[in-house]
């Protein structure tokens, strides 16, 4: 039972607060509730049509086909969506991490008036409060006036603005961990702020930079609202393509599930790569503001 | 939050600092400050993008008009109902799950990793996924219900049930979020406190009620606040699953604002709704933050 019960008795004391049987039942249900939907998504993506439209539903597919993925590519422009999603998410990541870390560095180590810092702090709080949809109409109008409708750039700008607060917040934490002596020493050696940022301090917080970047990537990969408002055809990312499946084309489950797998898989991969950083990133973003 | 260090200030450093902050400022200007200000301005005008007419200043008419619009009232009610119910369920289950996973062993760690999955995949994807599973005829959920002798449910087609379906999916996505954040604060409790209570003969339930809950309450309040505010941002899931339907049974504020502004192009009116929205959210957040400060003070 070593893997189920901990060595410290006080730990189990808490985790069994509703009794051991309740705990076992709840955890088993939890396990099923989380993983079964994914089993369903993945198997549907590989089922033949007769089996994804079966009554009663087929839980264990009798044969595996790649036809759904081929259909998704040929009929439903999977590659176009994938390309756009990648461009938008990586573009946003580069812009946000670069601009965000520079701002965080200047706020921590630069010489800026104190008031400005409070303005930023206040702004982060406000931005957390309002949903993206409240600026949708003015943004729609502004982007149209700028001639950026249906462009990847428009989505990069919008996603960047919504991810910047989190990135700045996290990067401030990482920069604060660098001992001040490092800054001081390089300042005495005659490094300007620009040089210190590029050559001294930022290389020291590289792991943090990468983690922050991955978080931004995931958020902008998943983004839907602005994508659906600001794209028509050329710049449509995967999330919009999936949503279009349901509304226009009825329920074509096989290709839809194939598309779903394509949206979900990169995010799971990133999560697996980051493991613990992910949890701390999300909780820091939630709790620090 | 932002404590800067004591820095020797040189002139180039000052210039560089401003340059460093410039990109962020430009992005926020285009994507946030200008749209917000513009929206605030528009909210006092009657302006429809599809009609070839210039905006007409109408004062607060857009704001008062809202409360005469039945659909607005309906979506407001729906949204409050959705927020209260889904956040309560998420809190209860999230705290229970956090408690149950608070021991440090392989199984718990594995489950915590799995817990991350629903909350980080695209809401569009999870909406699609659930739509597949909840389909009336071909869905696996109805099949399982029939298997144990219960009647099939029209999860998304019945106007009385659809909102509960949305709540169910929201809980599936975000109970893990609550659980993970509460879990980290339970783990931060010093073991001696719990050991002391145990030695004094307190039952596990009592320890939970009298020790764990009070100590973690500031975190729980913040998590509740985040979830409550986020519940008023729900858009992707509804868009994919019901489009606000059937009828207006699952219409919520964000989908309402979207429909008025982007579909019907009632720019002035939808801006007014949006501005009112931000104002009320700020008030709610302020109330939560006050509650938290009081809680923190009480704990010393």
Interface residues (C-beta under 8 A of the other chain):
Chain A: X2 X3 X4 X5 X6 X8 X9 X10 X11 X12 X13 X14 X15 X16 X17 X18 X23 X26 X27 X30 X31 X33 X34 X35 X37 X38 X40 X41 X44 X52 X53 X54 X55 X56 X57 X59 X95 X98 X99 X100 X102 X103 X105 X106 X107 X108 X109 X110 X111 X112 X114 X116 X117 X118 X120 X121 X123 X125 X126 X127 X128 X129 X130 X131 X132 X133 X134 X135 X136 X137 X138 X139 X140 X141 X142 X157 X158 X160 X161 X162 X164 X168 X172 X176 X180 X183 X187 X192 X193 X194 X197 X218 X221 X222 X224 X225 X228 X229 X239 X242 X243 X245 X246 X247 X251 X253 X256 X257 X260 X263 X264 X267 X268 X271 X275 X278 X279 X282 X283 X286 X287 X288 X289
Chain B: X1 X2 X3 X4 X5 X7 X8 X9 X10 X12 X13 X14 X16 X17 X18 X19 X20 X21 X23 X24 X27 X28 X30 X31 X32 X34 X35 X36 X38 X39 X42 X49 X96 X97 X99 X100 X101 X102 X103 X104 X105 X106 X107 X108 X111 X112 X113 X114 X115 X116 X117 X118 X119 X120 X121 X122 X123 X124 X125 X126 X128 X129 X130 X131 X132 X133 X135 X137 X138 X139 X140 X143 X172 X176 X177 X180 X181 X184 X186 X191 X194 X195 X198 X204 X205 X207 X208 X212 X219 X222 X223 X226 X229 X232 X233 X235 X236 X239 X240 X243 X254 X257 X258 X261 X262 X267 X270 X271 X274 X275 X277 X278 X281 X282 X285
